[in-house]
């Protein structure tokens, strides 16, 4: 059974099969365009606030001996 779905970049039909080397995209062009979007920082993953990072910096590294 062949599984087809819309390409994430252009919306054309794309195969979700090992025979498609560009999956989940329909072509190398769409895969490259998507990668360019990430490099251009037009996509992002929400991060924690800077305050959370400063509090974490005060903690000892994982697997370090605990003070007694």
Predicted model as a PDB file, atoms N, CA, C, CB and O in Angstrom, pLDDT in the B-factor column:
MODEL        1                                                                  
ATOM      1  N   UNK A   1       0.844  -1.179   0.000  1.00 72.00           N  
ATOM      2  CA  UNK A   1       0.000   0.000   0.000  1.00 72.00           C  
ATOM      3  C   UNK A   1       0.892   1.246   0.000  1.00 72.00           C  
ATOM      4  CB  UNK A   1      -0.962  -0.004   1.226  1.00 72.00           C  
ATOM      5  O   UNK A   1       1.804   1.360   0.819  1.00 72.00           O  
ATOM      6  N   UNK A   2       0.634   2.149  -0.891  1.00 79.00           N  
ATOM      7  CA  UNK A   2       1.399   3.380  -0.997  1.00 79.00           C  
ATOM      8  C   UNK A   2       0.729   4.461  -0.158  1.00 79.00           C  
ATOM      9  CB  UNK A   2       1.528   3.828  -2.474  1.00 79.00           C  
ATOM     10  O   UNK A   2      -0.473   4.704  -0.269  1.00 79.00           O  
ATOM     11  N   UNK A   3       1.528   5.098   0.678  1.00 87.00           N  
ATOM     12  CA  UNK A   3       0.993   6.178   1.509  1.00 87.00           C  
ATOM     13  C   UNK A   3       1.401   7.509   0.896  1.00 87.00           C  
ATOM     14  CB  UNK A   3       1.498   6.065   2.984  1.00 87.00           C  
ATOM     15  O   UNK A   3       2.590   7.785   0.740  1.00 87.00           O  
ATOM     16  N   UNK A   4       0.410   8.344   0.546  1.00 87.00           N  
ATOM     17  CA  UNK A   4       0.659   9.670   0.000  1.00 87.00           C  
ATOM     18  C   UNK A   4       0.074  10.705   0.950  1.00 87.00           C  
ATOM     19  CB  UNK A   4       0.053   9.816  -1.426  1.00 87.00           C  
ATOM     20  O   UNK A   4      -0.909  10.451   1.646  1.00 87.00           O  
ATOM     21  N   UNK A   5       0.694  11.862   0.963  1.00 89.00           N  
ATOM     22  CA  UNK A   5       0.219  12.969   1.790  1.00 89.00           C  
ATOM     23  C   UNK A   5       0.732  14.242   1.146  1.00 89.00           C  
ATOM     24  CB  UNK A   5       0.701  12.840   3.291  1.00 89.00           C  
ATOM     25  O   UNK A   5       1.496  14.183   0.183  1.00 89.00           O  
ATOM     26  N   UNK A   6       0.332  15.375   1.656  1.00 93.00           N  
ATOM     27  CA  UNK A   6       0.746  16.669   1.107  1.00 93.00           C  
ATOM     28  C   UNK A   6       2.160  17.016   1.570  1.00 93.00           C  
ATOM     29  CB  UNK A   6      -0.244  17.781   1.527  1.00 93.00           C  
ATOM     30  O   UNK A   6       2.486  16.890   2.751  1.00 93.00           O  
ATOM     31  N   UNK A   7       2.989  17.452   0.630  1.00 93.00           N  
ATOM     32  CA  UNK A   7       4.352  17.911   0.945  1.00 93.00           C  
ATOM     33  C   UNK A   7       4.251  19.065   1.939  1.00 93.00           C  
ATOM     34  CB  UNK A   7       5.126  18.357  -0.357  1.00 93.00           C  
ATOM     35  O   UNK A   7       3.388  19.932   1.801  1.00 93.00           O  
ATOM     36  N   UNK A   8       5.107  19.077   2.913  1.00 89.00           N  
ATOM     37  CA  UNK A   8       5.074  20.123   3.946  1.00 89.00           C  
ATOM     38  C   UNK A   8       5.476  21.491   3.416  1.00 89.00           C  
ATOM     39  CB  UNK A   8       5.984  19.745   5.091  1.00 89.00           C  
ATOM     40  O   UNK A   8       5.186  22.508   4.046  1.00 89.00           O  
ATOM     41  N   UNK A   9       6.132  21.525   2.280  1.00 92.00           N  
ATOM     42  CA  UNK A   9       6.602  22.799   1.740  1.00 92.00           C  
ATOM     43  C   UNK A   9       5.656  23.348   0.674  1.00 92.00           C  
ATOM     44  CB  UNK A   9       7.998  22.635   1.157  1.00 92.00           C  
ATOM     45  O   UNK A   9       5.281  24.519   0.736  1.00 92.00           O  
ATOM     46  N   UNK A  10       5.260  22.524  -0.307  1.00 94.00           N  
ATOM     47  CA  UNK A  10       4.480  23.032  -1.444  1.00 94.00           C  
ATOM     48  C   UNK A  10       3.060  22.503  -1.514  1.00 94.00           C  
ATOM     49  CB  UNK A  10       5.176  22.699  -2.713  1.00 94.00           C  
ATOM     50  O   UNK A  10       2.229  23.075  -2.219  1.00 94.00           O  
ATOM     51  N   UNK A  11       2.759  21.421  -0.799  1.00 93.00           N  
ATOM     52  CA  UNK A  11       1.413  20.873  -0.794  1.00 93.00           C  
ATOM     53  C   UNK A  11       1.148  19.830  -1.868  1.00 93.00           C  
ATOM     54  CB  UNK A  11       0.446  21.968  -0.943  1.00 93.00           C  
ATOM     55  O   UNK A  11       0.067  19.242  -1.886  1.00 93.00           O  
ATOM     56  N   UNK A  12       2.102  19.579  -2.767  1.00 94.00           N  
ATOM     57  CA  UNK A  12       1.924  18.544  -3.785  1.00 94.00           C  
ATOM     58  C   UNK A  12       1.948  17.172  -3.119  1.00 94.00           C  
ATOM     59  CB  UNK A  12       3.024  18.643  -4.880  1.00 94.00           C  
ATOM     60  O   UNK A  12       2.460  17.031  -2.009  1.00 94.00           O  
ATOM     61  N   UNK A  13       1.396  16.154  -3.792  1.00 93.00           N  
ATOM     62  CA  UNK A  13       1.444  14.804  -3.217  1.00 93.00           C  
ATOM     63  C   UNK A  13       2.886  14.318  -3.049  1.00 93.00           C  
ATOM     64  CB  UNK A  13       0.661  13.821  -4.102  1.00 93.00           C  
ATOM     65  O   UNK A  13       3.724  14.522  -3.927  1.00 93.00           O  
ATOM     66  N   UNK A  14       3.160  13.685  -1.929  1.00 93.00           N  
ATOM     67  CA  UNK A  14       4.490  13.136  -1.634  1.00 93.00           C  
ATOM     68  C   UNK A  14       4.307  11.742  -1.048  1.00 93.00           C  
ATOM     69  CB  UNK A  14       5.293  14.064  -0.644  1.00 93.00           C  
ATOM     70  O   UNK A  14       3.320  11.474  -0.362  1.00 93.00           O  
ATOM     71  N   UNK A  15       5.248  10.869  -1.317  1.00 91.00           N  
ATOM     72  CA  UNK A  15       5.204   9.510  -0.788  1.00 91.00           C  
ATOM     73  C   UNK A  15       5.880   9.439   0.573  1.00 91.00           C  
ATOM     74  CB  UNK A  15       5.870   8.534  -1.759  1.00 91.00           C  
ATOM     75  O   UNK A  15       6.960   9.994   0.773  1.00 91.00           O  
ATOM     76  N   UNK A  16       5.241   8.761   1.490  1.00 89.00           N  
ATOM     77  CA  UNK A  16       5.849   8.501   2.798  1.00 89.00           C  
ATOM     78  C   UNK A  16       6.339   7.059   2.788  1.00 89.00           C  
ATOM     79  CB  UNK A  16       4.829   8.757   3.983  1.00 89.00           C  
ATOM     80  O   UNK A  16       5.844   6.206   3.524  1.00 89.00           O  
ATOM     81  N   UNK A  17       7.324   6.816   1.935  1.00 91.00           N  
ATOM     82  CA  UNK A  17       7.871   5.481   1.729  1.00 91.00           C  
ATOM     83  C   UNK A  17       9.390   5.571   1.661  1.00 91.00           C  
ATOM     84  CB  UNK A  17       7.297   4.835   0.440  1.00 91.00           C  
ATOM     85  O   UNK A  17       9.918   6.623   1.300  1.00 91.00           O  
ATOM     86  N   UNK A  18      10.103   4.512   1.992  1.00 91.00           N  
ATOM     87  CA  UNK A  18      11.567   4.526   1.884  1.00 91.00           C  
ATOM     88  C   UNK A  18      12.062   4.826   0.470  1.00 91.00           C  
ATOM     89  CB  UNK A  18      12.124   3.197   2.335  1.00 91.00           C  
ATOM     90  O   UNK A  18      13.200   5.264   0.299  1.00 91.00           O  
ATOM     91  N   UNK A  19      11.234   4.600  -0.536  1.00 91.00           N  
ATOM     92  CA  UNK A  19      11.636   4.886  -1.911  1.00 91.00           C  
ATOM     93  C   UNK A  19      11.730   6.390  -2.192  1.00 91.00           C  
ATOM     94  CB  UNK A  19      10.654   4.244  -2.876  1.00 91.00           C  
ATOM     95  O   UNK A  19      12.309   6.786  -3.204  1.00 91.00           O  
ATOM     96  N   UNK A  20      11.176   7.226  -1.323  1.00 92.00           N  
ATOM     97  CA  UNK A  20      11.253   8.687  -1.478  1.00 92.00           C  
ATOM     98  C   UNK A  20      12.386   9.205  -0.591  1.00 92.00           C  
ATOM     99  CB  UNK A  20       9.882   9.378  -1.105  1.00 92.00           C  
ATOM    100  O   UNK A  20      12.207   9.318   0.621  1.00 92.00           O  
ATOM    101  N   UNK A  21      13.552   9.524  -1.173  1.00 92.00           N  
ATOM    102  CA  UNK A  21      14.693   9.959  -0.351  1.00 92.00           C  
ATOM    103  C   UNK A  21      14.498  11.332   0.287  1.00 92.00           C  
ATOM    104  CB  UNK A  21      15.943   9.982  -1.193  1.00 92.00           C  
ATOM    105  O   UNK A  21      15.279  11.720   1.155  1.00 92.00           O  
ATOM    106  N   UNK A  22      13.476  12.070  -0.124  1.00 92.00           N  
ATOM    107  CA  UNK A  22      13.264  13.420   0.407  1.00 92.00           C  
ATOM    108  C   UNK A  22      12.104  13.484   1.390  1.00 92.00           C  
ATOM    109  CB  UNK A  22      13.017  14.391  -0.728  1.00 92.00           C  
ATOM    110  O   UNK A  22      11.723  14.574   1.816  1.00 92.00           O  
ATOM    111  N   UNK A  23      11.531  12.333   1.761  1.00 90.00           N  
ATOM    112  CA  UNK A  23      10.368  12.370   2.649  1.00 90.00           C  
ATOM    113  C   UNK A  23      10.694  13.150   3.910  1.00 90.00           C  
ATOM    114  CB  UNK A  23       9.908  10.947   3.006  1.00 90.00           C  
ATOM    115  O   UNK A  23      11.813  12.995   4.399  1.00 90.00           O  
ATOM    116  N   UNK A  24       9.865  13.935   4.457  1.00 91.00           N  
ATOM    117  CA  UNK A  24       8.435  14.070   4.175  1.00 91.00           C  
ATOM    118  C   UNK A  24       8.122  15.095   3.080  1.00 91.00           C  
ATOM    119  CB  UNK A  24       7.709  14.454   5.436  1.00 91.00           C  
ATOM    120  O   UNK A  24       7.002  15.603   3.019  1.00 91.00           O  
ATOM    121  N   UNK A  25       9.072  15.400   2.234  1.00 94.00           N  
ATOM    122  CA  UNK A  25       8.874  16.352   1.151  1.00 94.00           C  
ATOM    123  C   UNK A  25       8.720  15.615  -0.167  1.00 94.00           C  
ATOM    124  CB  UNK A  25      10.041  17.347   1.078  1.00 94.00           C  
ATOM    125  O   UNK A  25       9.009  14.422  -0.254  1.00 94.00           O  
ATOM    126  N   UNK A  26       8.261  16.329  -1.203  1.00 94.00           N  
ATOM    127  CA  UNK A  26       8.056  15.693  -2.503  1.00 94.00           C  
ATOM    128  C   UNK A  26       9.316  15.715  -3.356  1.00 94.00           C  
ATOM    129  CB  UNK A  26       6.925  16.377  -3.244  1.00 94.00           C  
ATOM    130  O   UNK A  26       9.434  14.931  -4.298  1.00 94.00           O  
ATOM    131  N   UNK A  27      10.261  16.600  -3.043  1.00 94.00           N  
ATOM    132  CA  UNK A  27      11.453  16.728  -3.886  1.00 94.00           C  
ATOM    133  C   UNK A  27      12.626  17.279  -3.073  1.00 94.00           C  
ATOM    134  CB  UNK A  27      11.164  17.645  -5.099  1.00 94.00           C  
ATOM    135  O   UNK A  27      12.469  17.752  -1.948  1.00 94.00           O  
ATOM    136  N   UNK A  28      13.794  17.197  -3.683  1.00 95.00           N  
ATOM    137  CA  UNK A  28      14.989  17.765  -3.048  1.00 95.00           C  
ATOM    138  C   UNK A  28      14.845  19.271  -2.891  1.00 95.00           C  
ATOM    139  CB  UNK A  28      16.251  17.436  -3.869  1.00 95.00           C  
ATOM    140  O   UNK A  28      15.298  19.841  -1.899  1.00 95.00           O  
ATOM    141  N   UNK A  29      14.217  19.915  -3.864  1.00 96.00           N  
ATOM    142  CA  UNK A  29      14.009  21.368  -3.809  1.00 96.00           C  
ATOM    143  C   UNK A  29      13.212  21.762  -2.560  1.00 96.00           C  
ATOM    144  CB  UNK A  29      13.276  21.854  -5.080  1.00 96.00           C  
ATOM    145  O   UNK A  29      13.601  22.678  -1.836  1.00 96.00           O  
ATOM    146  N   UNK A  30      12.099  21.069  -2.311  1.00 94.00           N  
ATOM    147  CA  UNK A  30      11.271  21.396  -1.147  1.00 94.00           C  
ATOM    148  C   UNK A  30      12.024  21.137   0.156  1.00 94.00           C  
ATOM    149  CB  UNK A  30       9.970  20.581  -1.172  1.00 94.00           C  
ATOM    150  O   UNK A  30      11.900  21.905   1.109  1.00 94.00           O  
ATOM    151  N   UNK A  31      12.797  20.065   0.197  1.00 95.00           N  
ATOM    152  CA  UNK A  31      13.578  19.763   1.398  1.00 95.00           C  
ATOM    153  C   UNK A  31      14.615  20.863   1.648  1.00 95.00           C  
ATOM    154  CB  UNK A  31      14.274  18.385   1.261  1.00 95.00           C  
ATOM    155  O   UNK A  31      14.821  21.277   2.789  1.00 95.00           O  
ATOM    156  N   UNK A  32      15.263  21.330   0.584  1.00 95.00           N  
ATOM    157  CA  UNK A  32      16.271  22.384   0.699  1.00 95.00           C  
ATOM    158  C   UNK A  32      15.632  23.712   1.108  1.00 95.00           C  
ATOM    159  CB  UNK A  32      17.027  22.547  -0.627  1.00 95.00           C  
ATOM    160  O   UNK A  32      16.191  24.446   1.922  1.00 95.00           O  
ATOM    161  N   UNK A  33      14.469  24.019   0.546  1.00 95.00           N  
ATOM    162  CA  UNK A  33      13.773  25.250   0.937  1.00 95.00           C  
ATOM    163  C   UNK A  33      13.416  25.232   2.419  1.00 95.00           C  
ATOM    164  CB  UNK A  33      12.503  25.439   0.094  1.00 95.00           C  
ATOM    165  O   UNK A  33      13.560  26.243   3.107  1.00 95.00           O  
ATOM    166  N   UNK A  34      12.953  24.093   2.909  1.00 94.00           N  
ATOM    167  CA  UNK A  34      12.608  23.977   4.322  1.00 94.00           C  
ATOM    168  C   UNK A  34      13.839  24.153   5.203  1.00 94.00           C  
ATOM    169  CB  UNK A  34      11.951  22.626   4.599  1.00 94.00           C  
ATOM    170  O   UNK A  34      13.781  24.836   6.226  1.00 94.00           O  
ATOM    171  N   UNK A  35      14.947  23.541   4.811  1.00 93.00           N  
ATOM    172  CA  UNK A  35      16.188  23.692   5.571  1.00 93.00           C  
ATOM    173  C   UNK A  35      16.615  25.162   5.604  1.00 93.00           C  
ATOM    174  CB  UNK A  35      17.311  22.819   4.958  1.00 93.00           C  
ATOM    175  O   UNK A  35      17.084  25.649   6.633  1.00 93.00           O  
ATOM    176  N   UNK A  36      16.453  25.862   4.486  1.00 93.00           N  
ATOM    177  CA  UNK A  36      16.770  27.288   4.437  1.00 93.00           C  
ATOM    178  C   UNK A  36      15.910  28.102   5.389  1.00 93.00           C  
ATOM    179  CB  UNK A  36      16.601  27.808   3.030  1.00 93.00           C  
ATOM    180  O   UNK A  36      16.378  29.085   5.964  1.00 93.00           O  
ATOM    181  N   UNK A  37      14.658  27.701   5.558  1.00 92.00           N  
ATOM    182  CA  UNK A  37      13.778  28.386   6.515  1.00 92.00           C  
ATOM    183  C   UNK A  37      14.319  28.253   7.932  1.00 92.00           C  
ATOM    184  CB  UNK A  37      12.346  27.818   6.440  1.00 92.00           C  
ATOM    185  O   UNK A  37      14.297  29.215   8.700  1.00 92.00           O  
ATOM    186  N   UNK A  38      14.807  27.058   8.283  1.00 88.00           N  
ATOM    187  CA  UNK A  38      15.396  26.853   9.615  1.00 88.00           C  
ATOM    188  C   UNK A  38      16.670  27.678   9.771  1.00 88.00           C  
ATOM    189  CB  UNK A  38      15.701  25.355   9.852  1.00 88.00           C  
ATOM    190  O   UNK A  38      16.862  28.343  10.789  1.00 88.00           O  
ATOM    191  N   UNK A  39      17.546  27.636   8.756  1.00 88.00           N  
ATOM    192  CA  UNK A  39      18.794  28.394   8.837  1.00 88.00           C  
ATOM    193  C   UNK A  39      18.534  29.890   8.914  1.00 88.00           C  
ATOM    194  CB  UNK A  39      19.680  28.084   7.639  1.00 88.00           C  
ATOM    195  O   UNK A  39      19.274  30.617   9.576  1.00 88.00           O  
ATOM    196  N   UNK A  40      17.490  30.352   8.242  1.00 88.00           N  
ATOM    197  CA  UNK A  40      17.140  31.766   8.270  1.00 88.00           C  
ATOM    198  C   UNK A  40      16.390  32.170   9.529  1.00 88.00           C  
ATOM    199  CB  UNK A  40      16.316  32.107   7.069  1.00 88.00           C  
ATOM    200  O   UNK A  40      15.982  33.322   9.676  1.00 88.00           O  
ATOM    201  N   UNK A  41      16.211  31.223  10.431  1.00 85.00           N  
ATOM    202  CA  UNK A  41      15.532  31.431  11.719  1.00 85.00           C  
ATOM    203  C   UNK A  41      14.093  31.901  11.541  1.00 85.00           C  
ATOM    204  CB  UNK A  41      16.300  32.445  12.560  1.00 85.00           C  
ATOM    205  O   UNK A  41      13.570  32.649  12.368  1.00 85.00           O  
ATOM    206  N   UNK A  42      13.445  31.452  10.440  1.00 87.00           N  
ATOM    207  CA  UNK A  42      12.034  31.764  10.248  1.00 87.00           C  
ATOM    208  C   UNK A  42      11.148  30.746  10.957  1.00 87.00           C  
ATOM    209  CB  UNK A  42      11.696  31.809   8.758  1.00 87.00           C  
ATOM    210  O   UNK A  42       9.952  30.980  11.129  1.00 87.00           O  
ATOM    211  N   UNK A  43      11.715  29.634  11.364  1.00 82.00           N  
ATOM    212  CA  UNK A  43      11.054  28.660  12.233  1.00 82.00           C  
ATOM    213  C   UNK A  43      11.797  28.716  13.561  1.00 82.00           C  
ATOM    214  CB  UNK A  43      11.057  27.188  11.609  1.00 82.00           C  
ATOM    215  O   UNK A  43      12.992  29.008  13.601  1.00 82.00           O  
ATOM    216  N   UNK A  44      11.089  28.437  14.638  1.00 80.00           N  
ATOM    217  CA  UNK A  44      11.762  28.387  15.932  1.00 80.00           C  
ATOM    218  C   UNK A  44      11.015  27.446  16.863  1.00 80.00           C  
ATOM    219  CB  UNK A  44      11.865  29.796  16.554  1.00 80.00           C  
ATOM    220  O   UNK A  44       9.831  27.161  16.683  1.00 80.00           O  
ATOM    221  N   UNK A  45      11.731  26.987  17.839  1.00 79.00           N  
ATOM    222  CA  UNK A  45      11.158  26.156  18.885  1.00 79.00           C  
ATOM    223  C   UNK A  45      11.161  26.998  20.145  1.00 79.00           C  
ATOM    224  CB  UNK A  45      11.955  24.807  19.076  1.00 79.00           C  
ATOM    225  O   UNK A  45      12.215  27.492  20.548  1.00 79.00           O  
ATOM    226  N   UNK A  46      10.002  27.177  20.785  1.00 78.00           N  
ATOM    227  CA  UNK A  46       9.954  28.018  21.979  1.00 78.00           C  
ATOM    228  C   UNK A  46      10.941  27.532  23.038  1.00 78.00           C  
ATOM    229  CB  UNK A  46       8.536  28.043  22.555  1.00 78.00           C  
ATOM    230  O   UNK A  46      11.060  26.333  23.294  1.00 78.00           O  
ATOM    231  N   UNK A  47      11.634  28.468  23.638  1.00 74.00           N  
ATOM    232  CA  UNK A  47      12.599  28.147  24.685  1.00 74.00           C  
ATOM    233  C   UNK A  47      12.083  28.649  26.024  1.00 74.00           C  
ATOM    234  CB  UNK A  47      13.983  28.761  24.371  1.00 74.00           C  
ATOM    235  O   UNK A  47      11.149  29.448  26.096  1.00 74.00           O  
ATOM    236  N   UNK A  48      12.701  28.168  27.056  1.00 71.00           N  
ATOM    237  CA  UNK A  48      12.368  28.645  28.392  1.00 71.00           C  
ATOM    238  C   UNK A  48      12.909  30.066  28.543  1.00 71.00           C  
ATOM    239  CB  UNK A  48      12.951  27.696  29.495  1.00 71.00           C  
ATOM    240  O   UNK A  48      13.773  30.491  27.776  1.00 71.00           O  
ATOM    241  N   UNK A  49      12.406  30.787  29.519  1.00 65.00           N  
ATOM    242  CA  UNK A  49      12.874  32.155  29.727  1.00 65.00           C  
ATOM    243  C   UNK A  49      14.317  32.158  30.232  1.00 65.00           C  
ATOM    244  CB  UNK A  49      11.958  32.894  30.721  1.00 65.00           C  
ATOM    245  O   UNK A  49      14.795  31.151  30.753  1.00 65.00           O  
ATOM    246  N   UNK A  50      14.997  33.269  30.082  1.00 62.00           N  
ATOM    247  CA  UNK A  50      16.380  33.396  30.538  1.00 62.00           C  
ATOM    248  C   UNK A  50      16.476  33.209  32.052  1.00 62.00           C  
ATOM    249  CB  UNK A  50      16.952  34.764  30.137  1.00 62.00           C  
ATOM    250  O   UNK A  50      17.489  32.714  32.544  1.00 62.00           O  
ATOM    251  N   UNK A  51      15.443  33.596  32.795  1.00 60.00           N  
ATOM    252  CA  UNK A  51      15.456  33.427  34.250  1.00 60.00           C  
ATOM    253  C   UNK A  51      15.584  31.953  34.630  1.00 60.00           C  
ATOM    254  CB  UNK A  51      14.183  34.022  34.870  1.00 60.00           C  
ATOM    255  O   UNK A  51      16.272  31.612  35.592  1.00 60.00           O  
ATOM    256  N   UNK A  52      14.915  31.080  33.870  1.00 57.00           N  
ATOM    257  CA  UNK A  52      14.998  29.648  34.147  1.00 57.00           C  
ATOM    258  C   UNK A  52      16.419  29.139  33.943  1.00 57.00           C  
ATOM    259  CB  UNK A  52      14.026  28.870  33.253  1.00 57.00           C  
ATOM    260  O   UNK A  52      16.877  28.268  34.682  1.00 57.00           O  
ATOM    261  N   UNK A  53      17.120  29.676  32.944  1.00 58.00           N  
ATOM    262  CA  UNK A  53      18.482  29.239  32.677  1.00 58.00           C  
ATOM    263  C   UNK A  53      19.435  29.722  33.775  1.00 58.00           C  
ATOM    264  CB  UNK A  53      18.945  29.749  31.306  1.00 58.00           C  
ATOM    265  O   UNK A  53      20.348  28.985  34.147  1.00 58.00           O  
ATOM    266  N   UNK A  54      19.252  30.927  34.299  1.00 59.00           N  
ATOM    267  CA  UNK A  54      20.152  31.423  35.336  1.00 59.00           C  
ATOM    268  C   UNK A  54      19.982  30.630  36.630  1.00 59.00           C  
ATOM    269  CB  UNK A  54      19.901  32.914  35.591  1.00 59.00           C  
ATOM    270  O   UNK A  54      20.955  30.403  37.349  1.00 59.00           O  
ATOM    271  N   UNK A  55      18.754  30.209  36.932  1.00 60.00           N  
ATOM    272  CA  UNK A  55      18.528  29.378  38.114  1.00 60.00           C  
ATOM    273  C   UNK A  55      19.187  28.015  37.943  1.00 60.00           C  
ATOM    274  CB  UNK A  55      17.022  29.211  38.378  1.00 60.00           C  
ATOM    275  O   UNK A  55      19.744  27.469  38.896  1.00 60.00           O  
ATOM    276  N   UNK A  56      19.127  27.465  36.735  1.00 58.00           N  
ATOM    277  CA  UNK A  56      19.736  26.162  36.474  1.00 58.00           C  
ATOM    278  C   UNK A  56      21.257  26.245  36.575  1.00 58.00           C  
ATOM    279  CB  UNK A  56      19.324  25.643  35.087  1.00 58.00           C  
ATOM    280  O   UNK A  56      21.905  25.252  36.905  1.00 58.00           O  
ATOM    281  N   UNK A  57      21.829  27.401  36.299  1.00 62.00           N  
ATOM    282  CA  UNK A  57      23.282  27.555  36.370  1.00 62.00           C  
ATOM    283  C   UNK A  57      23.771  27.443  37.814  1.00 62.00           C  
ATOM    284  CB  UNK A  57      23.708  28.905  35.768  1.00 62.00           C  
ATOM    285  O   UNK A  57      24.936  27.120  38.043  1.00 62.00           O  
ATOM    286  N   UNK A  58      22.907  27.702  38.782  1.00 66.00           N  
ATOM    287  CA  UNK A  58      23.284  27.614  40.187  1.00 66.00           C  
ATOM    288  C   UNK A  58      23.286  26.172  40.696  1.00 66.00           C  
ATOM    289  CB  UNK A  58      22.343  28.454  41.027  1.00 66.00           C  
ATOM    290  O   UNK A  58      23.792  25.908  41.787  1.00 66.00           O  
ATOM    291  N   UNK A  59      22.732  25.243  39.931  1.00 67.00           N  
ATOM    292  CA  UNK A  59      22.661  23.847  40.359  1.00 67.00           C  
ATOM    293  C   UNK A  59      23.958  23.119  40.019  1.00 67.00           C  
ATOM    294  CB  UNK A  59      21.462  23.139  39.702  1.00 67.00           C  
ATOM    295  O   UNK A  59      24.616  23.462  39.037  1.00 67.00           O  
ATOM    296  N   UNK A  60      24.333  22.121  40.814  1.00 69.00           N  
ATOM    297  CA  UNK A  60      25.534  21.343  40.490  1.00 69.00           C  
ATOM    298  C   UNK A  60      25.276  20.503  39.233  1.00 69.00           C  
ATOM    299  CB  UNK A  60      25.946  20.427  41.690  1.00 69.00           C  
ATOM    300  O   UNK A  60      24.127  20.179  38.932  1.00 69.00           O  
ATOM    301  N   UNK A  61      26.326  20.154  38.510  1.00 70.00           N  
ATOM    302  CA  UNK A  61      26.138  19.320  37.327  1.00 70.00           C  
ATOM    303  C   UNK A  61      25.562  17.954  37.695  1.00 70.00           C  
ATOM    304  CB  UNK A  61      27.465  19.148  36.586  1.00 70.00           C  
ATOM    305  O   UNK A  61      25.773  17.480  38.811  1.00 70.00           O  
ATOM    306  N   UNK A  62      24.844  17.321  36.785  1.00 71.00           N  
ATOM    307  CA  UNK A  62      24.288  15.989  37.091  1.00 71.00           C  
ATOM    308  C   UNK A  62      25.417  15.005  37.395  1.00 71.00           C  
ATOM    309  CB  UNK A  62      23.422  15.465  35.905  1.00 71.00           C  
ATOM    310  O   UNK A  62      26.523  15.140  36.872  1.00 71.00           O  
ATOM    311  N   UNK A  63      25.139  14.039  38.224  1.00 72.00           N  
ATOM    312  CA  UNK A  63      26.065  12.970  38.615  1.00 72.00           C  
ATOM    313  C   UNK A  63      27.281  13.492  39.375  1.00 72.00           C  
ATOM    314  CB  UNK A  63      26.526  12.214  37.387  1.00 72.00           C  
ATOM    315  O   UNK A  63      28.278  12.779  39.489  1.00 72.00           O  
ATOM    316  N   UNK A  64      27.227  14.699  39.890  1.00 65.00           N  
ATOM    317  CA  UNK A  64      28.345  15.188  40.689  1.00 65.00           C  
ATOM    318  C   UNK A  64      28.109  14.762  42.152  1.00 65.00           C  
ATOM    319  CB  UNK A  64      28.491  16.760  40.563  1.00 65.00           C  
ATOM    320  O   UNK A  64      26.963  14.580  42.562  1.00 65.00           O  
ATOM    321  N   UNK A  65      29.188  14.602  42.939  1.00 68.00           N  
ATOM    322  CA  UNK A  65      29.008  14.203  44.344  1.00 68.00           C  
ATOM    323  C   UNK A  65      28.220  15.275  45.102  1.00 68.00           C  
ATOM    324  CB  UNK A  65      30.386  13.962  45.028  1.00 68.00           C  
ATOM    325  O   UNK A  65      28.414  16.475  44.912  1.00 68.00           O  
ATOM    326  N   UNK A  66      27.348  14.805  45.944  1.00 63.00           N  
ATOM    327  CA  UNK A  66      26.546  15.738  46.724  1.00 63.00           C  
ATOM    328  C   UNK A  66      27.290  16.143  47.978  1.00 63.00           C  
ATOM    329  CB  UNK A  66      25.191  15.125  47.082  1.00 63.00           C  
ATOM    330  O   UNK A  66      27.916  15.309  48.632  1.00 63.00           O  
ATOM    331  N   UNK A  67      27.223  17.437  48.320  1.00 60.00           N  
ATOM    332  CA  UNK A  67      27.889  17.882  49.566  1.00 60.00           C  
ATOM    333  C   UNK A  67      27.209  17.256  50.772  1.00 60.00           C  
ATOM    334  CB  UNK A  67      27.868  19.434  49.687  1.00 60.00           C  
ATOM    335  O   UNK A  67      25.995  17.052  50.779  1.00 60.00           O  
ATOM    336  N   UNK A  68      27.989  16.960  51.771  1.00 62.00           N  
ATOM    337  CA  UNK A  68      27.418  16.345  52.990  1.00 62.00           C  
ATOM    338  C   UNK A  68      27.380  17.296  54.124  1.00 62.00           C  
ATOM    339  CB  UNK A  68      28.197  15.130  53.400  1.00 62.00           C  
ATOM    340  O   UNK A  68      26.932  16.940  55.214  1.00 62.00           O  
TER     341      UNK A  68                                                      
ENDMDL                                                                          
END                                                                             
